[in-house]
Amino acid sequence: MSLAVAVDPALVLPFQSGVGVVSNLVFGVLLWLLEQWYWLLDWVYYVTGLELLNPDYRFMHRAILVGLCVGVMAPLIGTFLVHRQLALIGDALAHTAFAGVAVGLFLNAVIDLGVSPYLTAVVVAMIAALFIELISEVTDAYNDVSMAIVLSTGFALGTTLISLNAGGLAVGVNQFLFGNLSTVSPQSAAILLVLFALIVGTVAVTRNQLLYVTFDETAARVSGIPVRWYNRVMVMLTAMVVVGAMQIMGVILVAAMLVVPVAGATQVSRSFSESLVVSVVLAELAVLLGIAVSFYGGVTAGGVIVLFAVGIYVCAVAIGKVQSARGGHETPDMGSIDADGETVGTGGD
């Protein structure tokens, strides 16, 4: 016996049209913001004469915008991850984001879905982030075990779909592996702006809870904070950062921006908030220098950005050592840092 349910099209069409109107309105606002960004950089070009800001190079304008957003998002989330000893989760989610890109390319080639690979990358990376937490909770495995499982599964799925070569699927994969400034489209820049707003807004609202869970998970659980829920929020935000940064950093190097600027900031900072601000400054410096050298030198942006980030980290270590020698105190380690007025962590008093 079969049960058929009739759905009145008059009820469905208004909903679909309503969603379409909202999405078109949001996308229109984002494109308007992009136009204002173009205008600002055009003005800077006429004042400074910098060739990479030439109005004919709109792709560079978008790449700089994406880079500036990544310079805020990556250390914003990376600061929590580093102090929770989850630095490698970015690498795991980057490989699963690559699987998401492969899924998008595959669907576009097979059924002409017309969806941006970056959108499918967001979805797959967020699902993978939840699976990392789920595996740890269900099997009592350490986080590095669940990350290794998800990383290998995601990359295996991505390489399998790419190897099918459906409709020329393998063409252009290098831009997702290594990043490419010239391929930052208005659509992908708009997606990045949405991710940026979600990440910064969520951290602003949940900062105190995330800070508590980061430095003293047991006490947070005793005080009634839903630790598992905030853990899931953190890994999903990480997935968003990974997909956003993948546009210019590529899958292989994207995790570096979550870790290296934060590691440098901890060498010269004495509180969590100070570490967060300094890591953003260091990340922005590495991104802007990397994009400039990439443009004028004709090299891959992701690699240059990471090299600058590592160079800045070495300088931060040296400065931290000098500060310690002059001030007579040691640079705080990763596990113990003054959490905005209250020392918490493994080395706290």
N, C-alpha and C positions, 0 to 999 in steps of 0.2 A: 504494500500500500504506500503510495507516495502522497506527500503533502505539498501542495502548491500554494504559495502565498503571493497574491497579486499586490504589486506596489504601484500606487498612483503616480504616474510621471509628473503630475502637477505638483506633487510634494517633493519630488527629487530635484527637478530642474531649478526651483528657486534656491535650494541649498547649494547646488553646484554653481549657479550663477553668482550667488553671494560670496562663495569662497573665491571664485575667479575675480570678482570686483576687489576684494580685500587684497589678494595677492598682487593684482595689477597696481593697486594704489601703493602698496609697500614698495614694490619694485620701482614704480615711478618716483617715489620719494628718494630712494637710493640712487637712482640715476641722476636726479636733481642735485644730490649731494656730490656726486662725481663731477658734475659740471662745475660746481663751485670750487672743487679741488683743482680742476683744470685751470680755472680762472686764476686761482691763487698762485699756482706754479708758473703760469704764463707771466704774471706780474713779477715773480722772483727772477724769471729768465731775463726779462727786459731790464731789470735792475742789475743783475750779476753777470749776465751773458754766459752762464754755464750751459754747455752744449747739451748735456743730458736732460735739461729742462726745456729743450726746444719744443715749441707747440706742435711741431710735426711728429714728435715722438710721444704720442699719447700712451703707448704701452709702457713707457718709462714712468710716466706720471702715475699710472695705476700700480706699477711695480713698487714705486716708492711708498705709495699709500699702504699697500699690503705689507711692505717691510716695516713701516712705522707701527702698524697694528700688531704685527707679530712681535715686535720689540717690546710691546706692553704685555700682550697675552702670555707669551712663553714664560718669561720670568715670574709673572704674576702667579701662574699655576706651578711653575717649576720650583718656586721657593717652598711651597707646601710639600711637594714631592721629595725634594732633596732632604728636608728635615725629617721626612717620614721614611727615608731610605728606600724610596721607590723610583730612583732615578732612571732605571731601565724600562719602566712601563711605557715611556714615550717611544722607545724603539719597537716594543711589541705592537703598540697601536699603529705605528707608522706602517708596519708590514701588513697589518690587517686593513688599513686604509688603502693600501695598494690593491688588495683584493677587492675593495669596494670600487676602486677605479676600474678594475678589470670587469667587474659585474656591470658597471654602467656602459663601458665600451661594448661588451658582449650583447647587452640588451638593445643598444642602439644599432648594432650591426645586424642582429637577427630579426628583431621585430620593429625596428625603426621607432624606438620609444621616444627619442628626442630629449632625453633627460641629461643634465650635466653630470659628468663622471664625478665631480666634486660633491654633488648631492648624494649620490649613492655611496661615496666614500665616507661621508658624515654618518649615514645610517649604519653602514657595516662597522665602522670604527666604534660607534656608540654601543652597538650590540656586543662587539668583542670586549669592550670595557666592562660591560655587565657580566659577561662570561668569566672574565678574570676574577671578579669578586665572587661570583657564584661557585666557581671551582674551588676557591680557597675556603669558602664557607661550608660547602657540602662534603669535601674530601679531607678537610683539615690540612691540606697541602700548604707549603710555604708560598708566599706571593711569587717568588722567582720561578717556582715550578709551574704555576698557572700561567704566568707570563710567557714562559718558554713554550708551553702547549699552544696557547693562542697565537703566538708569533709564528710558529712553524706551520700551524694550520692555515692561517691567513695567507702567508706567502705561498704555501703549496696551492691553495685555491687560486690565487692570482696568477701564478705561473702556468697552471693548468688551463685556465681560460685564455690566457694570452697565446699559449701554444696551439690552441684550436685554430687561431688565425682566421676566424670567421669574418669574411668581408674585409680583410686587411686589418685585423684587430691589432696586430703587433706594431703597426705603424704609429710613430709618435709616442711610444711608451717611455722613451728616454727622458722626455720632459717631466714625467711623473717620478722617475727614479732619481734624477739629478736636479730637477727644477729648471725653469726657463723664464727669464724676465719678459721675453717677447710674447709669451703665450698667456699672459694675464689679461683675460677678456673683461669687458664691463660686467658680464654676468657673474664670473668668478669673483671679481672684486666686490660685487654686491653681496654675494654669499658670505664673503669674508667680513663685511661690515655687519651683517646680521650675527655671525658668530662672535664678533668682537663685542657687540652690545650684550649678547646673552652671557658671555663669560664675565665681563667687567661688572655687569649688573648683579649676577648671581654671587660673585665674590664679595661685592659691596654689601649685599643683604646678609650673607651667611658668614662673614669674616670671623666673627668671634667664635662661632661654633666650630668652624674649620680649624682655627688656631688651637682651640682646646683639644680637639680630637687629634691634631697633629702632634702636640707635645705631651699629652697625658691621656691616652685613650681609655685607660681603666677608670681614671677619675671622671672623665666625661661620661662614661657609661653609668657609673654610680650616681652621678648628678642628674640622670634622666635624659641625657642627650641621645637621640637615636643614631648611634655610631655607625651602624651598617648603612643607614640611609645616606649619611654624609660621606661615607667612603665611596658609595656609588655616585654621588654627585661629583666628587673629586675626579674619579676616573672618567666620567662622561665629559666633564670640562676638559680633561686632558685630551680626549679623543677629538674634541672640537678644535683645540689648539693645533694638534698634529695635522689635521686636514687643512686648516687655514695656512699654516706655515709651509705645507707641502708644495704650494704653488711656486715658491721661489727657492725653497731649500731642497726639495726632493725627498723621497722616502728614505734614502740612505743616511742623510745628514740631519733630518729634521729634529731628532731627539737631542742634538747638541745644544740647541737654543733653549731647551728646558733645563739644562744642567750647567753648562759652562759659565754663563753670566752670573748665575746664582752662586756657583762655587767661588767665583772671583769676589762677589759682594761679601760673602761670609768672611773673607780675609781682612776686610777693612771696616766691618760693621760691628756694632755692639748690641743691637736690638733687632727684633724681627722686622719692625716697620722700616728701620734704617736699611736693613739688608734688602728689603723689597724694593725700596726706592733706588738704591744704588744698583741693584741688578737690572732694573729697567733702563737706567742711564747707560750702563755698560752694554746692554743688548742693543739699544738704539745706536750707540756709537759703532758697534760692530756691523750692524745692518747697513747703515748709511755709507760707511767706508767700503764695505763689501760690494754694495750696489754700484758705487762710483768706480771702483777699480774694475769691476766686471764690465761696465759699459765702455770705459776707455781702453781696457786691456783685451777685450774680446774673450774673456774666460767665463767659466760657469760660476754663477753668483753664489750658489750654496757653499761650494768649497771655499771660496774667498771669505765669505762671511764667517764661517767656522774658524778659518785660520786667524782672522782678526780677533774673534772671540777668545781663542786660545792665547794669542799674544797679549790681549788685555788681561786675561787671567794671570799670566806669568807676571805682568807688571803689578797686578793687585797683590799677588803673593809677596813680591819684593817690598811693596809699600807697607803691607801688614807686618812684615818682619822688622822694618825700620820703626814703625809705630810701637811695636812690642819692645824693641831695644830702648827707645827713648822714654816710653811710658812705664816700663817696668812691669807690664802685664802681658799675658799670653793672648794670642788670637783665639777666640772661642771656636771649639770644634763643631762639626756638623750636628752632633747629638745634643748639644747644650748651648743655648743662646738666650739672652735676655728677651723674654717674650713680652716686650712693651711694658716693662716695669716689674715683671715677675719672672724670675729665673726658673725655667721648667726644663725637663729633659733628663737625660741620663747622667749628666754631670752637674746638675743643679744642686745648690746647697739647701 
